[in-house]
Amino acid sequence: MKAQPTASHFIDGAYVEDAAGERIEVIFPATGEVIAVLHAATPALIDRALASAARAQADWATWRPVDRARILRRAADMIRDRNPELARLETLDTGKPLQETLVADWPSGADAIEYFAGLAPTVVGETIPLGRDFVYTLREPLGVCVGIGAWNYPSQIACWKSAPALALGNAMVFKPSEVTPLGALKLAEIFIEAGLPAGLFNVVQGRGPVGAALATDARVAKVSLTGSVPTGRKVYAAAAAGVRHVTMELGGKSPLIVFDDASVEDAVGAAMLGNFYSAGQVCSNGTRVFVQKGIKDRFLAALKVRSEKIVLGDPLDAATQMGPLVSAAQLDKVMSYIDIARTEGATLITGGGRGTVHDGYFVQPTVFADVTDDMTLAREEVFGPVMAVLDFEDEAEVIARANDTEFGLAAGVFTADLARAHRVVGQLQAGTTWINAYNLTPVEAPFGGVKQSGVGRENGHAAVQHYTQVKSVYVGMGPVDAPY
């Protein structure tokens, strides 16, 4: 078991095991090999994690923000120093190639921790003059926060959620996806080594019942979820029972619109990044690529040539550009969508089959053209390397069609006409948008969706309001004027 951790959980500053919990096998997706065995948290361990978080947070909230920031900055530096070994673990956990994990996963997490370390000391209240009297406001931490992660960017998500929570004076109990449970344990280890007090960042493993137990506990002030829409509905309902704060980043079926004056090469590159990076397992992917009819043939020709040059292979090989899907279940799901697209009449441009690499869960980069709005491929989230290309005639038409979905996570526009670009983006119903770029998510910018794609925002200054609450303090400066 080449990736077996010290124990399944990290609670109150130390690794903890309880073999009574449900068995969780961690699979290396490139070979199907079991690389670690963990156990789900029992009710006793969940209680222990929450109790230690509540205890530690009460003291942590009294620290000066600059003192909290120093610890987080050390953690960010440690992540960068250890990036090669952390990237390898991420590759084993997710199947993503080293080409990605070395530059995108833990480095983005370190950026988030560093960013919020710098931001925290600048978070202040305001003074409101009322003549003789005045009001001042305080931004206070919420308390104990629960983070529930997804399997596509497990370590990045753990950092993105814990960074603002900890920087602003909260504690966090984090539950990774049971499919990719390993990275969060390393993050907890690094936080302790950097000087974070025990109990402030705890990791507990498990499936849905563990997440439900965390989301409904009276000690929890806020739940932050990255996951699917069905999971989001369950978490939202559970949190509502306790009137808890909630942020959720859920699924998407995002449009990428390419007008006929755009650079075809740039648009093709963005479409490939927005469909094939991480083997297509990215929530913000632009999986509905709307191409104006005047450049459709050129676009598809360039897309076919470049897609067929993508190197599938062992994700631990530095030359590999695309790895496997995360699990056998995900492979079966993606292949079923490819079969449906064929049956419903979409035109296969390239791919469409399994990748023949070891015994792993590989799918060829796949492109379908002549996709119509009513096809399953244009309506449902595939979460694999399958691109749907749709035709359009004019601006008004494509805006209406792009917005005709329950999702609203992301959207992109490619055009040389910047006035049109801003005009179109202003009408697209999405929380995260790009002009002449796609899927770039710097930690300085808020990230999140609208409609069924979620509530709240991660990253940027916007995250402050989701991990703090405002207290108003009225100060009377004279005698009390009472009518009694």
C-alpha positions in Angstrom: 0.0 0.0 0.0 2.2 2.8 -1.4 0.2 5.7 0.1 -1.0 4.3 3.5 -1.3 7.2 5.9 -0.3 7.0 9.6 -4.0 6.8 10.5 -7.4 7.6 8.9 -8.2 10.8 10.8 -6.4 13.8 12.3 -8.0 15.2 15.4 -6.8 17.6 18.1 -3.3 17.7 16.7 -2.6 14.0 16.1 -3.4 11.0 13.9 -6.3 8.9 15.2 -7.6 5.5 14.1 -10.7 3.6 14.9 -11.0 0.3 12.9 -14.6 0.0 13.9 -15.5 2.5 11.2 -16.5 1.5 7.7 -13.6 0.4 5.5 -12.6 2.8 2.7 -10.3 1.6 0.0 -8.2 4.2 -1.9 -7.7 3.2 -5.5 -4.9 4.5 -7.9 -7.1 5.2 -10.9 -4.3 4.5 -13.4 -4.0 0.8 -12.5 -7.0 0.0 -10.2 -4.5 -0.9 -7.4 -5.5 -0.4 -3.8 -2.9 2.0 -2.4 -4.4 2.7 1.1 -7.1 1.5 3.4 -8.9 3.9 5.8 -11.9 3.8 8.1 -14.9 6.1 8.3 -15.2 8.2 11.5 -17.4 6.6 14.2 -19.8 8.9 16.2 -17.3 9.0 19.0 -14.6 10.4 16.7 -17.0 12.9 15.2 -17.8 14.1 18.6 -14.2 14.3 19.6 -13.3 16.3 16.5 -16.1 18.8 17.1 -15.4 19.2 20.8 -11.7 19.9 20.2 -12.6 22.4 17.4 -15.0 24.3 19.7 -12.4 24.4 22.5 -9.6 25.5 20.3 -11.7 28.1 18.4 -12.7 30.0 21.6 -9.0 30.8 22.2 -8.0 31.3 18.6 -10.7 34.0 18.1 -8.9 36.1 20.7 -5.6 36.1 18.8 -4.4 39.2 16.9 -5.0 38.6 13.2 -1.4 39.2 12.4 -0.4 36.5 14.8 -2.7 34.0 13.2 -1.3 35.2 9.8 2.2 34.3 10.7 1.3 30.7 11.3 -0.6 30.4 8.0 2.2 32.0 6.1 4.6 29.4 7.5 2.2 26.6 6.4 2.1 28.1 2.8 5.9 28.1 2.7 6.0 24.5 3.8 3.6 23.4 1.1 5.7 25.1 -1.5 8.9 23.5 -0.2 7.2 20.0 -0.2 5.3 20.4 -3.4 7.0 17.6 -5.3 6.1 14.9 -2.7 2.7 16.4 -2.2 2.0 16.5 -5.9 3.0 12.8 -6.2 0.5 11.9 -3.4 -2.2 14.0 -5.2 -1.5 12.0 -8.4 -1.8 8.7 -6.6 -5.0 9.9 -4.9 -6.7 11.3 -8.0 -5.0 9.9 -11.1 -4.2 13.4 -12.4 -0.9 13.6 -14.2 2.1 15.2 -12.5 2.0 17.8 -15.2 -1.1 19.1 -13.4 -0.5 18.4 -9.8 2.9 20.0 -9.7 1.5 23.3 -10.9 -2.2 23.5 -10.1 -3.3 21.6 -7.0 -1.1 22.2 -3.9 0.4 25.4 -5.4 -3.1 26.9 -5.6 -3.8 25.8 -2.0 -0.6 27.6 -0.9 -1.6 30.7 -2.7 -5.0 30.7 -0.9 -3.4 30.2 2.5 -0.9 33.0 1.8 -3.6 35.3 0.5 -5.9 35.0 3.5 -3.0 35.3 5.9 -2.2 38.7 4.3 -5.9 39.7 4.1 -6.9 38.9 7.7 -5.2 41.8 9.5 -6.9 44.2 7.1 -10.4 43.1 8.0 -11.9 45.8 10.1 -15.2 47.3 11.1 -16.6 50.8 10.5 -17.7 53.8 12.5 -21.2 55.3 11.8 -21.7 58.8 13.2 -25.1 59.6 14.6 -24.6 63.2 15.8 -24.0 62.9 19.6 -23.9 59.1 19.6 -22.3 56.7 17.2 -22.2 53.0 16.2 -19.2 50.9 15.4 -19.1 47.4 13.9 -17.0 44.4 14.6 -16.3 41.5 12.2 -16.3 38.4 14.4 -15.6 34.7 13.4 -18.6 32.4 13.1 -17.1 29.6 15.3 -16.8 26.0 14.2 -17.0 25.5 10.4 -17.5 22.3 8.6 -15.8 21.8 5.2 -17.0 19.0 2.9 -14.7 18.4 -0.1 -15.0 16.9 -3.6 -12.8 14.3 -5.2 -11.6 16.3 -8.3 -9.4 18.9 -6.5 -9.2 17.4 -2.9 -6.2 19.2 -1.5 -6.9 22.5 -3.2 -10.4 22.5 -1.9 -9.2 21.7 1.7 -6.9 24.8 1.4 -9.5 27.0 -0.2 -11.9 26.3 2.7 -9.6 26.2 5.6 -7.6 29.3 4.6 -10.3 32.0 5.1 -11.8 30.0 8.0 -8.6 29.9 10.0 -7.3 33.3 9.0 -10.6 35.0 10.3 -10.6 33.2 13.6 -12.7 30.1 13.0 -12.0 26.4 13.5 -12.7 23.8 10.8 -13.6 20.1 10.7 -13.0 18.9 7.2 -14.4 15.8 5.6 -12.7 14.9 2.3 -14.4 12.9 -0.3 -14.1 9.2 0.5 -12.7 8.7 -3.0 -9.7 11.0 -2.5 -9.0 11.2 1.3 -5.3 11.5 1.5 -4.2 15.1 0.9 -6.3 16.7 3.7 -4.4 14.6 6.2 -1.1 16.1 5.0 -2.5 19.6 5.2 -3.5 19.0 8.9 0.0 17.7 9.6 1.6 20.8 8.0 -0.7 23.2 9.9 0.4 21.6 13.2 4.1 21.8 12.2 3.6 25.4 11.3 2.4 26.2 14.8 -1.4 26.0 14.5 -2.9 25.1 17.8 -4.3 21.6 18.1 -8.0 21.2 17.3 -8.3 24.1 14.8 -8.1 22.0 11.7 -9.4 18.4 12.1 -9.9 15.8 9.4 -12.5 13.1 9.6 -13.1 10.5 6.9 -16.3 9.0 5.7 -19.2 8.9 3.3 -22.6 10.7 3.4 -23.6 9.8 6.9 -20.4 11.4 8.4 -21.1 14.6 6.4 -24.7 14.6 7.6 -23.6 14.2 11.2 -21.3 17.1 10.9 -23.8 19.4 9.1 -26.5 18.8 11.7 -24.4 19.1 14.9 -25.4 22.0 17.2 -21.8 23.1 17.7 -21.4 23.9 14.0 -22.0 27.5 12.8 -21.3 27.1 9.1 -21.1 24.4 6.4 -19.1 24.8 3.2 -19.6 22.2 0.5 -18.1 21.5 -2.9 -20.0 18.8 -4.6 -22.9 17.8 -6.8 -26.3 19.5 -6.9 -28.1 16.5 -5.3 -25.6 16.5 -2.4 -26.0 20.3 -2.1 -29.7 20.0 -1.7 -29.3 17.5 1.1 -26.6 19.6 2.9 -28.6 22.8 2.5 -31.7 21.2 4.0 -29.7 19.7 6.9 -28.0 23.1 7.6 -31.3 24.9 7.4 -32.7 22.9 10.3 -30.1 24.6 12.5 -30.2 27.9 10.7 -26.5 27.6 9.9 -24.4 29.6 7.5 -23.9 27.8 4.2 -21.8 28.2 1.1 -22.0 25.7 -1.7 -20.1 25.3 -5.0 -22.0 22.8 -7.0 -22.2 21.5 -10.6 -22.3 23.2 -13.9 -23.1 22.9 -17.6 -21.2 26.0 -18.6 -21.3 27.7 -22.0 -18.2 28.8 -23.9 -19.2 31.1 -26.7 -16.9 31.6 -29.7 -17.8 34.4 -32.1 -16.6 34.3 -35.7 -14.1 37.2 -35.2 -12.3 35.3 -32.4 -8.8 33.8 -32.7 -9.6 30.2 -33.6 -6.4 28.9 -32.2 -6.9 30.6 -28.9 -10.6 29.5 -28.7 -9.6 25.9 -29.5 -7.0 26.0 -26.8 -9.5 27.4 -24.2 -12.1 24.8 -25.2 -9.6 22.0 -24.7 -8.6 23.4 -21.3 -12.3 23.7 -20.5 -13.0 20.1 -21.3 -9.9 18.0 -21.1 -7.9 19.3 -18.2 -8.1 16.9 -15.3 -9.7 14.5 -17.7 -12.7 16.8 -17.9 -13.4 16.5 -14.1 -13.7 20.2 -13.4 -16.9 21.7 -12.2 -16.5 25.0 -14.1 -15.7 23.3 -17.5 -17.2 24.9 -20.6 -18.8 21.7 -21.8 -21.3 23.4 -24.2 -19.0 25.1 -26.8 -21.2 27.4 -28.9 -19.3 28.2 -32.2 -20.7 30.7 -34.7 -21.4 29.0 -38.0 -19.0 31.0 -40.0 -15.9 29.4 -38.3 -17.4 26.1 -37.4 -15.4 24.0 -39.9 -12.1 25.7 -39.1 -12.7 25.3 -35.4 -13.6 21.6 -35.6 -10.6 20.9 -37.9 -8.1 22.5 -35.6 -9.8 21.0 -32.5 -9.6 17.5 -34.0 -5.8 17.8 -34.8 -4.9 19.2 -31.4 -7.1 16.8 -29.4 -5.6 13.8 -31.1 -2.1 14.9 -30.0 -3.0 14.7 -26.3 -0.8 12.1 -24.6 -2.6 9.7 -22.3 -0.6 7.5 -20.0 0.8 6.8 -16.6 0.1 10.0 -14.6 3.4 9.5 -12.7 5.2 9.9 -16.1 6.2 13.5 -16.7 5.3 13.2 -20.4 1.7 12.3 -19.7 -0.8 15.1 -20.4 -4.0 13.3 -19.5 -4.6 10.7 -16.8 -7.6 8.5 -16.0 -10.9 9.3 -14.5 -11.0 9.0 -10.8 -12.9 5.7 -10.5 -14.5 2.8 -12.3 -18.0 4.2 -11.5 -17.0 7.5 -13.1 -15.6 5.7 -16.2 -18.9 3.8 -16.6 -20.9 7.0 -16.3 -18.8 8.9 -18.9 -18.9 6.0 -21.4 -22.7 5.9 -21.0 -23.0 9.5 -21.9 -20.8 8.9 -25.0 -23.2 6.0 -26.0 -26.2 8.3 -25.5 -24.7 11.1 -27.6 -24.2 8.6 -30.5 -27.7 7.3 -30.2 -29.2 10.8 -30.1 -27.5 11.8 -33.4 -24.5 13.9 -32.4 -21.5 13.7 -34.8 -18.4 12.1 -33.4 -15.4 14.2 -34.4 -12.7 12.4 -32.4 -12.3 9.9 -29.5 -15.3 8.1 -28.2 -13.5 5.1 -26.7 -11.6 4.0 -23.8 -7.9 4.7 -23.5 -5.8 1.6 -23.6 -3.4 2.3 -20.8 -2.7 -0.4 -18.2 -6.0 -1.4 -16.5 -6.9 2.2 -15.6 -10.0 4.2 -16.0 -9.0 6.1 -19.2 -11.2 7.7 -21.7 -10.0 9.3 -25.0 -10.5 13.0 -25.4 -13.8 13.1 -27.1 -15.6 15.8 -29.3 -19.1 15.7 -30.6 -20.4 18.2 -33.1 -23.9 19.0 -34.3 -25.1 18.8 -30.7 -28.6 20.3 -30.2 -29.9 21.9 -27.0 -32.3 19.1 -26.3 -29.7 16.3 -26.4 -28.6 14.7 -23.1 -25.0 15.8 -23.7 -26.1 19.4 -23.7 -28.3 19.2 -20.6 -26.5 17.0 -18.1 -23.1 17.3 -16.4 -20.8 14.5 -17.7 -17.6 15.2 -15.7 -15.3 13.6 -18.1 -13.3 14.5 -21.3 -16.4 14.9 -23.6 -16.9 18.2 -25.4 -20.2 19.2 -27.0 -20.0 21.6 -29.9 -23.1 23.5 -30.8 -23.8 25.9 -33.8 -25.3 29.4 -33.5 -26.2 32.3 -35.8 -26.3 35.5 -33.8 -25.7 37.1 -30.4 -29.2 37.2 -29.1 -29.8 33.6 -30.0 -26.7 32.3 -28.3 -27.3 34.3 -25.1 -30.8 32.8 -24.8 -29.6 29.3 -25.4 -26.6 29.6 -23.1 -28.8 30.7 -20.2 -31.4 27.9 -20.9 -30.1 25.6 -18.1 -30.6 25.0 -14.4 -26.9 25.6 -13.8 -25.1 28.9 -13.5 -21.5 28.2 -12.4 -19.4 29.6 -15.2 -19.3 31.0 -18.8 -16.8 32.2 -21.3 -16.8 34.5 -24.4 -14.2 34.6 -27.2 -14.4 37.6 -29.6 -12.1 40.4 -30.9 -14.9 42.9 -30.2 -14.5 43.8 -26.5 -17.7 45.8 -26.4 -19.6 42.8 -27.5 -17.6 40.6 -25.0 -18.7 42.8 -22.0 -22.2 43.1 -23.3 -22.6 39.3 -23.6 -21.0 38.5 -20.3 -23.3 41.0 -18.6 -26.3 39.0 -19.8 -25.0 35.5 -19.0 -26.4 33.9 -15.9 -23.2 32.6 -14.3 -21.2 33.5 -11.2 -17.8 33.1 -12.8 -17.0 34.3 -16.3 -14.1 34.8 -18.7 -13.4 37.0 -21.7 -10.8 35.5 -24.1 -9.7 33.0 -21.4 -11.1 30.1 -19.6 -10.9 28.2 -16.3 -8.3 30.6 -14.7 -9.2 30.9 -11.0 -6.7 33.0 -9.1 -7.4 33.1 -5.4 -7.7 36.9 -5.5 -11.0 36.5 -7.5 -14.3 35.3 -6.0 -15.4 32.0 -7.3 -18.9 30.5 -7.2 -22.2 30.1 -9.1 -25.8 31.1 -9.3 -29.1 29.2 -9.8 -28.5 25.5 -9.0 -24.8 25.9 -9.1 -24.6 27.2 -5.6 -24.7 30.0 -3.1 -21.9 32.2 -1.7 -18.4 32.6 -2.9 -14.9 31.2 -2.2 -11.7 33.2 -2.5 -11.2 37.0 -2.8 -12.5 39.6 -0.4 -16.0 38.1 -0.9 -15.0 35.1 1.2 -14.7 37.4 4.3 -18.4 37.8 4.6 -19.0 34.1 4.5 -16.6 33.3 7.4 -17.5 36.3 9.6 -20.5 37.9 11.1 -21.1 41.6 11.8 -21.8 42.9 15.3 -23.1 46.4 15.7 -22.2 48.4 18.9 -24.3 51.5 19.7 -22.5 53.9 21.9 -24.6 56.5 23.8 -22.7 59.7 24.6 -25.3 61.5 26.7 -28.3 61.1 29.0 -30.9 58.5 28.1 -34.1 60.2 26.8 -37.0 58.0 28.0 -40.7 58.9 27.8 -41.4 57.1 31.0 
